[in-house]
Amino acid sequence: MDGIDVLIAALRVVGVFALVLLATIINVWAERKIVADFQNRLGPMRAGPYGILQTLADAFKLMFKEAVIPRNVERLVYHAAPFLAVVPALLIAMNIPWGRPFTIGEREILLQGADLNVGLLFILACSSMAVYAVVLAGWSSGSKYPLLGGIRGTAQAISYEAAMGLALVSVVMFSATYPGAEGGTLSLAEIVERQAGTWGGIVPRWNIIPLIPAFVIFFIAAIAETNRAPFDLVEAEQELTGGYFTEYSGIRWAMFFLAEYINIFSMSALTATLFLGGWNGPTWDGVLPAWISAILPTVWLFLKTYVLVFIFFWIRATLPRFRYDQLMQLGWKRLIPGAVLWLILSTVVIGFRQFGAPWS
């Protein structure tokens, strides 16, 4: 690796960081407008055209707002918790392939922060780490409501991470059956490559078609992992005031807010990558200009991602919050057994497909 490779890697990291910040600004504004439309309101209208600059105005306000720190906090953990929320969210975004690699001279440029050969496992680990921010913020605040929110966050993460992981196993197994594939892979870029092409020249080879139960389980678990409605019991305003970040204000509160919206965007992009073919889509090479064909893969990924982001907002606007017993029952009595049954069925079908019947 020479200096140019180091520079390219640094530019990729900075590019992904800029992308998720820009996406957060757009997503906060989009959610306000979409929920307002569902509720027959206008939403933000004053800061910029159609209120598009309202998120920036709020960000500047929070940056300069006085931070109120309660007397009984554990200061080191209290100050570290917001960073523990943002860092795993950024690391997840770094591992998502945002477009097809391209070549300049003899160098292949990845539109991805890092293409790890254990990328899927790394993302699951980062998703698990995110709950530490919730727990430590709740405990270190020295208050009852944040502590209850942190305890709820722990139980919720344990309940839904199991279903999420089991849903992903069937994706890895199915990707290993791609024609010409040399075994399974945990690289997200490779999983996208193995969804290229079509069945019968018409139907895309996206994983959602043969694995739609895994898609449904994974997406529901992703909503719960991001603590979004109707799974937002960790912050339930009517019960816990603000939950685990009740005692936070100013820029530290904004960091929790930032982490939540980065996770919404990243989880939607991850779902599109694993189940909707990622950047795969028609490029019309030779018909459209070369530069348009070059950016179309990224356009397809963003279109798929924002369809899923819209579903996040749609669910928030239409579904009431679960009771806590309903939250636990859905995770332990529905999603986990469903994921196990689908994994067993997938294993049997893939085994017959690859090796034939054991008695043949």
Residue pairs with C-beta under 8 A, 6 or more apart in sequence:
4 107
5 107
8 107
8 109
12 110
12 111
12 112
12 113
12 114
13 94
13 113
16 90
16 93
16 94
16 98
16 112
16 113
17 90
19 93
19 98
20 89
20 90
20 93
20 262
20 265
20 266
23 261
23 262
23 265
24 55
24 258
24 261
24 262
24 265
25 55
25 56
25 59
26 55
27 261
27 264
27 265
27 309
28 55
28 58
28 261
29 44
29 51
29 52
29 54
29 55
30 309
30 313
31 313
31 316
32 43
32 44
32 51
32 54
33 43
33 44
33 50
33 51
34 310
34 313
34 314
34 317
35 43
35 313
35 316
35 317
36 42
36 43
37 43
38 314
38 317
38 318
39 317
43 51
44 50
44 51
44 54
45 51
46 54
47 53
47 54
47 56
47 57
48 54
59 254
62 250
62 251
62 253
62 254
63 250
63 251
63 254
65 249
65 250
65 251
66 249
66 250
67 249
67 250
67 251
67 252
68 249
68 250
69 75
69 78
70 141
70 142
70 143
70 247
71 142
72 142
72 143
73 140
73 141
73 142
73 247
74 139
74 140
74 142
77 136
77 139
77 140
78 137
78 140
78 141
78 247
79 252
80 136
81 133
81 136
81 137
81 140
82 133
82 137
82 248
82 252
82 253
82 255
82 256
82 259
83 255
84 129
84 130
84 132
84 133
84 136
85 130
85 133
85 134
85 137
85 255
85 256
85 259
86 255
86 258
86 259
86 262
88 126
88 127
88 129
88 130
88 133
88 259
89 126
89 130
89 258
89 259
89 262
89 263
89 266
90 262
91 122
91 126
92 123
92 126
92 127
92 262
92 263
92 266
92 267
92 270
93 113
93 262
93 265
93 266
93 269
94 112
94 113
94 114
95 112
95 113
95 114
95 115
95 116
95 119
95 122
95 123
95 188
96 112
96 113
96 188
96 266
96 269
96 270
96 273
97 110
97 111
97 112
97 115
97 188
97 189
97 192
97 273
97 278
97 279
98 111
98 112
98 269
98 279
98 298
98 301
99 111
99 279
99 295
99 297
99 298
99 301
100 111
100 279
100 297
100 298
101 108
101 109
101 110
101 111
101 189
102 108
102 109
102 111
102 294
103 109
110 189
111 298
112 188
112 189
115 187
115 188
115 189
116 122
116 186
116 187
117 185
117 186
117 187
118 186
118 187
119 186
119 187
119 188
119 189
120 168
120 172
120 186
120 187
120 188
120 191
120 274
121 186
123 188
123 270
124 161
124 164
124 165
124 168
127 161
127 164
127 225
128 157
128 161
130 157
130 225
130 259
130 263
131 153
131 154
131 157
133 256
133 259
134 149
134 150
134 153
134 154
134 157
134 227
134 234
134 244
135 150
135 151
135 153
135 154
135 244
136 150
137 146
137 150
137 244
137 245
137 248
137 256
138 146
138 147
138 148
138 149
138 150
138 151
138 153
138 243
138 244
139 146
139 147
139 150
141 147
141 244
141 246
141 247
141 248
142 247
143 246
143 247
145 240
145 241
145 242
145 243
145 246
146 240
146 242
146 243
146 244
146 245
146 246
146 247
148 240
148 243
149 234
149 235
149 236
149 240
149 242
149 243
149 244
149 245
149 246
150 234
150 244
152 233
152 234
152 243
152 324
153 227
153 234
153 244
155 328
156 224
156 227
156 231
156 233
156 234
156 327
156 331
157 225
159 224
159 327
159 328
159 331
159 332
159 336
160 220
160 221
160 224
160 225
160 231
160 331
160 335
161 221
161 225
162 331
162 336
162 339
163 217
163 218
163 220
163 221
163 331
163 335
163 336
163 338
163 339
164 217
164 218
164 221
164 222
164 225
166 217
166 336
166 339
166 340
166 342
166 343
167 214
167 215
167 217
167 218
167 221
167 339
167 342
168 214
168 218
168 274
169 343
170 211
170 214
170 342
170 343
170 346
171 191
171 207
171 211
171 214
171 274
171 275
172 184
172 185
172 186
172 191
173 184
173 346
173 347
173 350
174 207
174 210
174 211
174 346
174 350
175 181
175 184
175 185
175 190
175 191
175 194
175 195
175 207
176 183
176 184
176 185
177 350
177 353
177 354
178 194
181 194
185 191
185 194
188 270
188 273
188 274
188 278
191 273
191 274
191 278
192 273
192 277
192 278
192 279
192 280
194 205
195 204
195 205
195 206
195 207
195 277
195 278
195 280
196 205
196 277
196 280
197 204
197 205
198 204
198 205
199 205
199 209
203 209
204 277
204 280
205 277
205 280
206 275
206 276
206 277
206 280
207 214
207 215
207 274
207 275
207 276
207 277
208 215
208 275
208 276
211 275
211 346
213 338
213 342
214 275
214 339
214 342
214 346
215 271
215 275
217 335
217 338
217 339
217 342
218 271
218 274
218 275
219 271
219 308
219 311
220 330
220 335
221 335
222 267
222 270
222 271
223 231
223 312
223 315
224 231
224 327
224 331
225 263
225 267
226 260
226 263
226 264
226 267
226 312
227 234
227 235
227 260
228 260
228 264
228 312
228 315
228 316
229 315
229 316
229 319
229 321
230 315
230 316
230 319
230 320
230 321
230 322
231 321
231 322
231 327
232 321
233 239
233 321
233 322
233 324
233 327
234 240
234 243
234 244
235 242
235 243
235 244
235 245
236 243
236 321
237 243
240 246
245 253
245 256
248 256
264 309
264 312
265 305
265 309
268 305
268 306
268 308
268 309
268 312
269 301
269 305
271 308
272 278
272 301
272 304
272 305
272 308
273 301
276 304
277 300
277 304
278 301
278 304
279 297
279 298
279 300
279 301
280 297
280 300
281 296
281 297
281 300
282 296
283 293
283 296
283 297
284 293
284 296
285 293
288 296
322 330
